[in-house]
Amino acid sequence: MALGTARPSPIGEVVAAETARFTAECYEVHCPPPLGSLVRAGEALGVVFRAETAGLEPGRVPIARGRGYAREEDVYRENPQLAKLLRTTFESLAVGSWDGQGLAIPRLPPAPPRLHGFVYLCPPEAVRAFTASWDFLDRLLAGPLGEASDQALAACLRAASATHPDSRAFLVAAGKELAPRLRGDLPRLTALLRGMRP
Amino acid sequence: MTQERLGLVVGGSLTRGLEIKLDPGVSIENMAVGRYIVLQGERRRFLAMVTDVSLGAMDPALALAPPEVSDPFFAEVMRGTATYGKLQVMPMLAIGGDVAALPAGPQPVKTVPAHFAEAYAASQADMELVFGPEDERRMVIGSPLDMEVKVCLDLERLAERSTGVFGKTGTGKTYLTLLLLAGLIQKGKAVNLVFDMHNDYGWQVSAEHGRRAKGLKQLFSSQVAVFTLDEESSRRRGISPDFVVELGYDEIEPEDMALLAEALNLTPLAVDAVYALARRFGRSRWLKWLLEEGEGQTPETLASLNIAEGTFQALTRRLERLRRLPFLVEKAARPALPELLQYLESGRHVVLEFGRYDRDDVAHILVANVLARRIHDRWRARCEAARGGGGSEPPILVLTLEEAHKLLSPQVARQTIFGTIAREMRKFRVTLLVVDQRPSGIDGEIMSQLATRLLCLLDSEEDIEAALAGVPGKGELRTVLSRLESRQQALLLGHALPVPVVVRTRDYDEEFYRSLGPARRAGGGPPEPEVTIEELFPE
């Protein structure tokens, strides 16, 4: 699959990586890629399943600063240092790898992405091509966060459906793939389907 | 393969049938019991009949807490995945996959396809391969459900063993039988003698909806003769019968009385008395004596006959009823039997109408037995002579019996000639075509000899049981049989067909009449000329 030939700008940088997942820091605070986005870091393709914004220094916990302000924006305007003291990170589950020639394979990359490697958001045509086969579903269903990973999966499918010509048919087909995988766990299946309902 | 895939084989066995999980996209409502599907094995294709359709769920909890199916998205996802359709199919035939096996044609099934063999709807080509084309020995009897293919019945095989046509009243038994008879006559596979209890087959069939159809005489004119027991009734219906049948007292033997015991309400003692009379007065003269001189016999005469007076009186009283049958005469002016034999032996077909005696059990049993026994004797003699090198074998004779339970009930089957004919099968080249609405009323042993069965809708449990007695895969076929439509649908199975099949029987109409063409002479020989030499070259 084509992962886009034009050079898009990176959205972040890998700050922790292991075989099955990687964490990246966003260049903009509070601007992680949407839940369920397909991202690429080096050879690894991942689906964003968790994002977090926290203080830079473990010793300095963010405290409430908004008393007396009428709007949220005022808090940041009056405390410009905040943007420098906070960081947003997002975690992706590795679901496949990019072979370097622009094709995705539903297999974990041989090595985790390099630290400080750039992370890119995959363009729609890449998402469509990657979601044309269903192998990534198993990886996401086995995600580390349980219910939250399932919601990421639902979001991923919903987002991917927009890149397919018949998005409803895509979602129905995805649902039909999920049903046998989740046999015996009807509540989970129902919750997933509710999350991805068109 | 361009055919629509229905699903995959997921389990089952040769004896219990295979289970097929339908693909999510296949609508279960399009499946129907009795339909044929093809299973593509590794080396051969299997033709299988759908015997049950069911619903399955992957998760038992689904039945307890159904998902939000009001949402079409949920329903669409669940259909075919968490819930799915299942077919139970019975493999019937294997069609060789490679070229070398093709000339051998379809083979009986001895194994099953492996797991995940794909199932397809049977194609026209598959069905044609199985049922063969219409030719000199096969006739088209109808088409399978939802298909345009023609199902052919092998009439040669049909005639060589006995056949049963069963179905409730109004399911089209008579038309089906007419189709068979017309086919047998046209292809020249047998000589037919039809005991036409309801006057349906000779000239015209009148159905309940005022529809009229041609009888055999109209279709084959000179090839078919109409004999009647009731000339008046025949003439009223516009037929001039070829022969009016009369039976002489001398033609009735003590055995016939044994058969009539139930219809005439004779006690076993009375039947014994008949045999005693026959011993004293002769087999051909006892009835005449009894009817003419029976009354006023002295107790001494009776004592010499070893018959109790009460028994004798009861017997005379009961046999009085025979006097009321006008076709029963002291001595027939023209005995029916030689005439009948002459027709049959020359390869012509005879329909014997019962006229107004259509509801008279005594007439049915008496006439059918007296005639059939003599004809059977004659056929037997000719067969034996032929085997000894004297003369040729007679053509196969098919005796058609309507209301067969009267002649083949368990009480009388052992004694009637029809019981003997059914058991002997084709040994003496006489077979039966049994038509009835209550197969359960027919002796089990006789039923088991009916090699080909054409079954229209039956709804009583006993009748279904009896109709399928001795058929492999009976349990599955029972579902198919009880789901037939009430008109023009039949389950055909047995000797004359490669596999059991549900058909919509062809219409008995103008198109059928046209398709018949001239009849072949049974037992070979050229067809009868359409016109005589006199007509061609008038003086």
Interface residues (C-beta under 8 A of the other chain):
Chain A: R168 L171 V172 G175 K176 L178 A179 P180 R183 G184 L186 L189 T190 L193 R197 P198
Chain B: P24 M58 D59 A61 L62 A65 P67 E68 D71 F73 F74 E76 V77 M78 G80 T81 A82
